[in-house]
Amino acid sequence: MTMALETKNKIEFIDGTLPKPISSDPMYPLWKRCNNLVVAWITQSIEPSLVQSVLWMESAQEIWKDLRERYHQGDMFRISQLIGQLHSIKQGNASIDRFYTQIKGLWQQLDDY
């Protein structure tokens, strides 16, 4: 979802960098139209049973925050395991490319948590 929003230059509607303007602001109608578009994209991409719980929210940022709080959970055991792997990884007989790819993969997994 974030990749799609970045592609459409709409990521600011969920990450909080584009706050809702006041209703008298000339940009408000444009913001509202784009926000509604992002809300529609999000609600169309989640399970119908979840849509009911976010339908009353007015902004894409509210919906995103709610879904993130609900489903984004760090796995402390897995994080600890990844850190341990990063500390103990050795190049051995692997090529530089393969070794770098292994490290990069571990960093990406850690970043995901």
RADACOR-V562578 format. One record per residue. N is the residue number from 1. PHI is phi in whole degrees, -180 to 180 (NA if undefined). NEAR is the number of other C-alpha atoms within 8 Angstrom. Layout:
n->N phi->PHI near->NEAR
n->N phi->PHI near->NEAR
This chain:
n->1 phi->NA near->5
n->2 phi->-64 near->6
n->3 phi->-63 near->6
n->4 phi->-64 near->7
n->5 phi->-67 near->11
n->6 phi->-65 near->9
n->7 phi->-61 near->7
n->8 phi->-93 near->7
n->9 phi->56 near->7
n->10 phi->-124 near->11
n->11 phi->-60 near->10
n->12 phi->-63 near->9
n->13 phi->-75 near->13
n->14 phi->-110 near->12
n->15 phi->-93 near->8
n->16 phi->88 near->8
n->17 phi->-81 near->7
n->18 phi->-123 near->7
n->19 phi->-69 near->6
n->20 phi->-68 near->6
n->21 phi->-75 near->8
n->22 phi->-69 near->6
n->23 phi->-63 near->7
n->24 phi->-85 near->5
n->25 phi->-68 near->7
n->26 phi->-61 near->6
n->27 phi->-84 near->7
n->28 phi->-56 near->12
n->29 phi->-60 near->8
n->30 phi->-68 near->7
n->31 phi->-61 near->10
n->32 phi->-62 near->8
n->33 phi->-63 near->8
n->34 phi->-67 near->9
n->35 phi->-59 near->11
n->36 phi->-62 near->10
n->37 phi->-64 near->8
n->38 phi->-66 near->12
n->39 phi->-59 near->11
n->40 phi->-63 near->8
n->41 phi->-61 near->8
n->42 phi->-65 near->10
n->43 phi->-67 near->11
n->44 phi->-76 near->7
n->45 phi->-102 near->6
n->46 phi->-110 near->8
n->47 phi->-59 near->8
n->48 phi->-55 near->7
n->49 phi->-67 near->6
n->50 phi->-80 near->8
n->51 phi->-57 near->10
n->52 phi->-59 near->8
n->53 phi->-83 near->7
n->54 phi->-118 near->9
n->55 phi->-61 near->8
n->56 phi->-80 near->6
n->57 phi->-77 near->8
n->58 phi->-89 near->6
n->59 phi->-120 near->9
n->60 phi->-61 near->14
n->61 phi->-64 near->10
n->62 phi->-61 near->10
n->63 phi->-63 near->11
n->64 phi->-61 near->9
n->65 phi->-62 near->9
n->66 phi->-62 near->9
n->67 phi->-66 near->9
n->68 phi->-64 near->8
n->69 phi->-62 near->8
n->70 phi->-72 near->6
n->71 phi->-118 near->6
n->72 phi->-89 near->7
n->73 phi->-128 near->6
n->74 phi->-80 near->6
n->75 phi->-99 near->7
n->76 phi->-58 near->6
n->77 phi->-64 near->6
n->78 phi->-67 near->7
n->79 phi->-61 near->11
n->80 phi->-62 near->8
n->81 phi->-63 near->8
n->82 phi->-64 near->11
n->83 phi->-63 near->9
n->84 phi->-62 near->8
n->85 phi->-64 near->9
n->86 phi->-65 near->10
n->87 phi->-73 near->6
n->88 phi->-105 near->6
n->89 phi->-67 near->7
n->90 phi->-133 near->5
n->91 phi->-70 near->8
n->92 phi->57 near->4
n->93 phi->-90 near->4
n->94 phi->-71 near->7
n->95 phi->-70 near->7
n->96 phi->-59 near->7
n->97 phi->-60 near->6
n->98 phi->-66 near->8
n->99 phi->-62 near->11
n->100 phi->-62 near->8
n->101 phi->-62 near->8
n->102 phi->-64 near->8
n->103 phi->-64 near->10
n->104 phi->-60 near->8
n->105 phi->-63 near->8
n->106 phi->-66 near->11
n->107 phi->-64 near->9
n->108 phi->-65 near->8
n->109 phi->-62 near->9
n->110 phi->-64 near->10
n->111 phi->-64 near->6
n->112 phi->-65 near->5
n->113 phi->-88 near->8
